[in-house]
Amino acid sequence: MKTHLGIMALIAFLVAGCGRGNTPNIFSRTAQVDQQDAEYTVLLYVLRSGDHTDRIQSFRKQTERDTGWDGLFIVTEPDHSELYWGRYSDHKDASRNLAKAKKYRTSLGVKPYAKAIILPLPGSQPGPAEWNLRNVEGVYTVVVATFHDVPEAKYFGRKGNAVAYCRQLRDKGRQAYFHHGPANSLVTIGTFGDNAVRMVQKGDQRKPQVQAPGIMAIQREFPYLAVNGWQQLTTEVNPNTGQVEKVPDKTYPARIPKD
């Protein structure tokens, strides 16, 4: 069960692919961008079927014949294939192709790319380098949001969504950072030294205990973790009452990656 956080104005748009109602955007005209300067592309279609590798090739060839678009390319994963269009230096360049892609119809009148979206290029590390958590000094930070792709809901773009939320927080004066891992992208706030958290013995376990007032202040302002823009509830047993309860996942301090 998830409940809307109400703190990310644009995240309602970002999670639309997960069945939350809104439809993500798409793009159109192929811009001539040097491969090294390109950061974005447009995900036209995600195909999940036993013969997805063959069928996605047919999609690409048919679209090229019908439209004459250049720059269509395919990324194949074990369980699905993705059809992309173009490489762009920024969202503005990509958005010029929005109308054409959205209006495209097959000979049968179908609009196959009506729900395409602008995404970072596959394998890229989008976002300003100074916002990248790997490039900052410090030992600890506070994780306030996580993003992950949901292929079964055709929701992709977790890296771009994390950068967008990082930008939103920075526009409000927060010291926000992003971190792109293999499967998840994190958004964090603040950097703190080695003494900000210490391990304490609780029963037969050692658990982290926050020492830094700055971390406590961030967790008071952002008590609950945003997961793809929504508050996520976890089922737990209340140790005081013994009752099963659904409680929101909380923000937490984490070590800053150094590799």
ABEGO torsion letter per residue (X at the ends): XBBBAGABAAAAAAAAAAGAGBBBBBBBBBBBBBAAABABBBBABBBBBAAAAAAAAAAAAAAAAAAGBBGBBBBBBAABBBBBBEBBABAAAAAAAAAAAAABBBAAGBBAAAABBBBBBBGBBBEBAAABAAABBEABBBBABBBBBBAAAGBBGAAAAAAAAAAAAAAAGBBBBBBBBAABBBBBBEBBBAAABBBBBBEABBBBBBABAAAAAAAAABABBBBGGBBBBBBBBBAAAGBBBBBBBBBBBBBBBAX
